[in-house]
């Protein structure tokens, strides 16, 4: 598929951001001191107070997940960003738990999961998601994924339809992205972001409280009043846990990218797509392109919500998912 102008703009924007961050890391006057102060200011995350927090052993470390309720299984997979983890699904998970067994993993490198030095690649997440469905869920599930991991969910569903009863995608990414070979230049960016001092400084800039506030206010939430100091602090602390910057560096440099463009035609289970009307990244206008690739999918637009409608409007998203689940015939 030839790249469109919009695809090129998205790729260039990501590269400019990551390269700018890497440059920022090289010009910090006293990076060692500043990095130490940042690490000291990022207190430990409080213990989870929702769901049953469990761990699943993988070759790369423990993958944390929450389990709630009883009934047919639903798996909720979080999007990527500074301080992102499965908690963004809490409101939806707790509501669905009345009739379903709900699994909410923190993908490896994120949230409460292990943060190994290796393994932060799309292929790793694909393999672990497949294994999680086989070894933890252990029966056909409704797989729900937001943002870039929606592309992982599509790939897993296409390759192993016996694991997935139905597929739900929330503000998905991965259809308009260039193929992996188009990201070769990102390897240098990733190397710069992984430098012990300069890379850490750059990522501290990206995940500073002010940067997180700007990200949540302008890129995520339609209603800026929902971006509270507690929410900012939660994302700040999550993004500064030991090892958390490895996943963030991989995300910014494109290593977690996966193109679903060649896979959508092989999807067999029913598909539902949800999108916030005010979503910026990805814009709601992309929904038409997804419907062209998945013509039998159902689309729900959530008014007054941004790119994480399940976090901003959990009641509306839950209601729409429940309607979708109720309509499943197998």
C-alpha positions as CSV (number, residue, x, y, z in Angstrom):
1,X,0.0,0.0,0.0
2,X,1.4,3.4,-1.0
3,X,1.8,5.9,1.8
4,X,-0.6,8.8,1.9
5,X,0.3,12.3,2.8
6,X,-1.3,11.8,6.2
7,X,0.7,8.7,6.9
8,X,3.9,10.5,6.1
9,X,2.9,13.4,8.3
10,X,2.3,11.1,11.2
11,X,5.6,9.3,10.8
12,X,7.5,12.5,10.5
13,X,5.8,13.9,13.6
14,X,6.8,10.9,15.6
15,X,10.4,11.0,14.4
16,X,10.7,14.8,15.1
17,X,9.4,14.3,18.6
18,X,11.8,11.4,19.4
19,X,14.8,13.1,17.8
20,X,13.9,16.3,19.6
21,X,13.8,14.5,22.9
22,X,17.1,12.8,22.2
23,X,18.6,16.3,21.5
24,X,17.1,17.6,24.7
25,X,18.9,14.9,26.6
26,X,22.2,15.9,25.2
27,X,21.9,19.6,26.2
28,X,20.7,19.2,29.8
29,X,23.3,21.0,31.8
30,X,23.5,18.7,34.8
31,X,21.7,15.6,33.6
32,X,22.9,13.2,36.3
33,X,21.7,15.5,39.1
34,X,18.3,16.2,37.4
35,X,17.7,12.6,36.6
36,X,18.4,11.6,40.3
37,X,16.0,14.3,41.5
38,X,13.3,13.0,39.1
39,X,13.8,9.5,40.2
40,X,13.5,10.5,43.8
41,X,10.3,12.6,43.2
42,X,8.5,9.6,41.6
43,X,7.1,7.8,44.6
44,X,6.1,4.2,44.4
45,X,2.7,3.5,42.9
46,X,0.1,2.7,45.6
47,X,-1.2,-0.9,45.7
48,X,-4.0,-1.7,43.3
49,X,-7.4,-1.4,45.0
50,X,-9.5,-2.8,42.2
51,X,-9.9,-6.2,40.8
52,X,-7.7,-9.2,41.9
53,X,-4.1,-8.5,40.9
54,X,-2.4,-11.6,39.7
55,X,0.9,-12.4,37.9
56,X,1.6,-14.6,34.9
57,X,5.1,-15.9,34.4
58,X,6.7,-15.3,31.0
59,X,10.3,-15.9,29.7
60,X,10.9,-12.1,30.1
61,X,9.3,-11.7,33.5
62,X,6.0,-11.5,35.3
63,X,3.0,-10.0,33.4
64,X,0.6,-8.4,35.9
65,X,-3.2,-8.6,35.2
66,X,-6.4,-8.0,37.1
67,X,-9.3,-10.4,37.1
68,X,-12.8,-9.4,38.0
69,X,-16.3,-11.1,37.9
70,X,-17.6,-14.4,36.5
71,X,-19.0,-15.3,33.2
72,X,-17.9,-15.4,29.6
73,X,-14.4,-13.9,29.3
74,X,-13.6,-10.3,28.1
75,X,-9.9,-9.1,27.8
76,X,-9.3,-5.4,27.9
77,X,-5.9,-4.2,26.5
78,X,-4.6,-0.7,27.2
79,X,-3.2,1.9,24.8
80,X,0.5,3.2,24.9
81,X,1.6,6.5,26.3
82,X,3.4,8.1,29.3
83,X,2.2,6.3,32.4
84,X,-0.4,4.2,30.6
85,X,-1.4,0.9,32.0
86,X,-4.5,-1.3,32.4
87,X,-6.0,1.0,34.9
88,X,-7.4,3.1,32.1
89,X,-10.0,0.3,31.7
90,X,-11.0,0.3,35.4
91,X,-14.5,1.8,35.0
92,X,-15.4,-0.4,32.1
93,X,-13.9,-3.5,33.7
94,X,-15.8,-3.1,37.0
95,X,-19.1,-2.5,35.1
96,X,-18.6,-5.5,32.8
97,X,-17.7,-7.8,35.7
98,X,-21.3,-8.1,36.7
99,X,-21.9,-10.5,33.8
100,X,-18.4,-11.5,32.6
101,X,-15.0,-12.6,33.7
102,X,-12.8,-9.6,32.9
103,X,-9.1,-9.8,32.4
104,X,-7.1,-6.5,32.3
105,X,-3.4,-7.1,31.7
106,X,-0.6,-4.5,32.0
107,X,1.4,-5.3,28.9
108,X,5.1,-6.2,29.6
109,X,7.1,-3.1,30.4
110,X,4.0,-1.1,31.5
111,X,2.1,-0.7,34.8
112,X,2.8,-3.3,37.4
113,X,4.3,-5.8,34.9
114,X,8.0,-6.6,34.8
115,X,10.2,-4.2,32.8
116,X,12.9,-6.3,31.2
117,X,15.8,-4.7,29.3
118,X,15.0,-6.8,26.3
119,X,11.7,-7.7,24.5
120,X,10.2,-4.3,23.9
121,X,9.1,-5.0,20.3
122,X,5.8,-5.5,18.7
123,X,6.6,-9.2,18.0
124,X,7.0,-9.8,21.7
125,X,3.7,-8.3,22.6
126,X,2.0,-10.3,19.8
127,X,3.4,-13.6,21.1
128,X,2.6,-12.8,24.7
129,X,-1.0,-11.7,23.9
130,X,-1.5,-15.0,22.0
131,X,0.0,-17.0,24.9
132,X,-2.1,-15.0,27.5
133,X,-5.3,-16.0,25.7
134,X,-4.2,-19.6,25.6
135,X,-2.7,-20.1,29.0
136,X,-4.5,-17.6,31.3
137,X,-8.0,-17.0,29.7
138,X,-8.2,-20.6,28.3
139,X,-11.4,-20.2,26.4
140,X,-12.6,-18.0,23.5
141,X,-12.8,-14.4,24.7
142,X,-14.0,-11.1,23.5
143,X,-10.8,-9.2,22.9
144,X,-10.9,-5.4,23.3
145,X,-7.9,-3.2,22.6
146,X,-7.2,0.5,22.3
147,X,-4.7,2.5,20.3
148,X,-1.7,0.7,18.9
149,X,-2.3,-2.6,20.6
150,X,-5.5,-2.8,18.5
151,X,-3.1,-3.9,15.7
152,X,-1.8,-6.7,17.9
153,X,-5.4,-7.8,18.6
154,X,-6.2,-7.9,14.9
155,X,-3.1,-10.0,14.1
156,X,-3.7,-12.5,17.0
157,X,-7.4,-12.8,16.0
158,X,-6.6,-13.4,12.3
159,X,-3.9,-16.0,13.1
160,X,-5.8,-17.8,15.9
161,X,-9.6,-17.2,15.5
162,X,-10.3,-20.1,17.9
163,X,-9.0,-17.9,20.7
164,X,-11.2,-14.8,20.0
165,X,-15.0,-14.9,20.1
166,X,-15.3,-11.2,18.9
167,X,-13.0,-8.2,18.5
168,X,-13.5,-4.7,19.7
169,X,-11.2,-1.8,18.7
170,X,-11.1,1.6,20.5
171,X,-9.6,4.5,18.5
172,X,-7.3,2.0,16.8
173,X,-3.9,2.6,15.3
174,X,-2.0,0.4,12.9
175,X,-4.0,0.6,9.6
176,X,-2.5,3.8,8.2
177,X,1.0,3.3,9.6
178,X,3.8,2.4,7.1
179,X,5.2,-1.1,7.0
180,X,7.9,-2.0,9.5
181,X,10.6,-1.6,6.9
182,X,9.7,2.1,6.6
183,X,10.8,2.6,10.2
184,X,14.5,1.6,9.8
185,X,15.6,5.2,10.7
186,X,14.0,4.8,14.1
187,X,16.7,2.4,15.3
188,X,19.1,5.4,15.8
189,X,16.4,7.3,17.7
190,X,15.8,4.2,19.9
191,X,19.6,3.9,20.6
192,X,19.8,7.6,21.6
193,X,16.8,7.3,23.9
194,X,18.4,4.3,25.6
195,X,21.6,6.1,26.5
196,X,22.0,6.0,30.3
197,X,22.3,9.7,30.9
198,X,21.2,11.6,27.8
199,X,18.3,9.3,26.9
200,X,17.0,9.3,30.5
201,X,17.1,13.1,30.5
202,X,15.2,13.2,27.2
203,X,12.5,10.8,28.4
204,X,12.3,12.8,31.7
205,X,11.4,15.8,29.6
206,X,8.7,13.8,27.7
207,X,7.2,12.4,30.9
208,X,7.5,15.5,33.1
209,X,4.4,16.6,35.0
210,X,3.9,19.6,32.7
211,X,4.3,17.4,29.5
212,X,1.9,14.8,30.8
213,X,-0.6,17.5,31.7
214,X,-0.3,18.9,28.2
215,X,-0.6,15.5,26.6
216,X,-3.7,14.5,28.6
217,X,-5.3,17.9,28.1
218,X,-4.6,18.4,24.4
219,X,-4.2,14.9,23.0
220,X,-6.4,12.6,25.1
221,X,-9.3,14.2,26.9
222,X,-12.1,16.2,25.3
223,X,-12.9,17.7,28.7
224,X,-9.8,19.3,30.2
225,X,-11.5,19.5,33.6
226,X,-11.1,15.7,33.9
227,X,-7.3,16.1,33.9
228,X,-6.9,16.4,37.7
229,X,-3.7,16.8,39.7
230,X,-4.2,13.2,40.9
231,X,-4.5,11.9,37.4
232,X,-1.3,13.7,36.3
233,X,0.5,12.4,39.4
234,X,-0.6,8.8,38.7
235,X,0.7,9.0,35.1
236,X,3.9,10.7,36.3
237,X,4.7,8.0,38.9
238,X,3.8,5.2,36.5
239,X,6.1,6.6,33.8
240,X,9.0,6.9,36.3
241,X,9.0,3.5,37.9
242,X,12.3,1.6,37.6
243,X,12.6,0.4,34.0
244,X,9.5,2.1,32.7
245,X,11.4,4.2,30.3
246,X,12.4,1.2,28.3
247,X,8.9,0.7,27.0
248,X,8.4,4.4,26.5
249,X,11.6,4.6,24.4
250,X,10.5,1.7,22.3
251,X,7.1,3.3,21.8
252,X,8.5,6.7,20.8
253,X,11.0,5.2,18.4
254,X,8.5,3.0,16.6
255,X,9.6,-0.4,17.9
256,X,6.1,-1.2,19.1
257,X,4.5,-0.3,15.8
258,X,2.7,-3.1,13.9
259,X,0.8,-2.7,10.7
260,X,-2.6,-4.4,10.5
261,X,-3.2,-3.4,6.9
262,X,-2.5,-6.8,5.4
263,X,-4.4,-8.7,8.1
264,X,-7.9,-7.2,8.3
265,X,-9.1,-9.2,5.3
266,X,-8.5,-12.4,7.3
267,X,-10.6,-11.5,10.3
268,X,-13.5,-14.0,10.9
269,X,-15.1,-13.0,14.2
270,X,-17.5,-10.0,14.6
271,X,-15.8,-6.6,14.9
272,X,-16.9,-3.5,16.8
273,X,-15.1,-0.1,16.6
274,X,-15.4,2.7,19.1
275,X,-14.1,6.3,18.7
276,X,-14.3,9.5,20.6
277,X,-15.8,12.3,18.6
278,X,-13.0,14.7,19.8
279,X,-10.1,12.2,19.3
280,X,-7.0,13.9,18.0
281,X,-4.6,10.9,17.7
282,X,-6.0,9.1,15.9
283,X,-8.6,11.5,14.5
284,X,-12.2,10.4,14.3
285,X,-12.1,10.9,10.5
286,X,-9.9,7.7,10.3
287,X,-13.0,5.7,11.3
288,X,-14.1,5.8,7.6
289,X,-10.8,4.2,6.5
290,X,-11.2,1.4,9.1
291,X,-14.8,0.8,8.0
292,X,-13.5,0.5,4.4
293,X,-11.1,-2.2,5.6
294,X,-13.7,-3.8,7.8
295,X,-17.0,-3.2,6.0
296,X,-19.0,-5.5,8.3
297,X,-17.8,-3.8,11.5
298,X,-20.1,-1.9,13.8
299,X,-19.1,1.7,14.6
300,X,-20.0,3.7,17.7
301,X,-19.0,7.4,18.1
302,X,-18.8,8.7,21.6
303,X,-19.8,12.4,21.8
304,X,-17.7,14.6,24.1
305,X,-14.9,12.0,24.3
306,X,-11.3,12.0,23.1
307,X,-8.8,9.3,22.2
308,X,-9.4,7.2,25.3
309,X,-13.2,7.2,25.5
310,X,-13.1,4.2,27.8
311,X,-11.3,6.3,30.4
312,X,-13.2,9.6,29.7
313,X,-16.7,8.1,29.2
314,X,-16.6,4.6,30.8
315,X,-20.4,4.4,31.2
316,X,-21.1,5.1,27.5
317,X,-18.4,2.7,26.4
318,X,-19.6,0.0,28.7
319,X,-23.2,0.3,27.4
320,X,-22.0,0.1,23.8
321,X,-19.8,-2.9,24.5
322,X,-22.7,-4.6,26.4
323,X,-25.0,-4.1,23.4
324,X,-22.3,-5.6,21.1
325,X,-21.8,-8.6,23.5
326,X,-25.5,-9.2,23.7
327,X,-25.7,-9.4,19.9
328,X,-23.1,-12.2,19.6
329,X,-24.5,-15.5,18.4
330,X,-21.6,-17.8,19.3
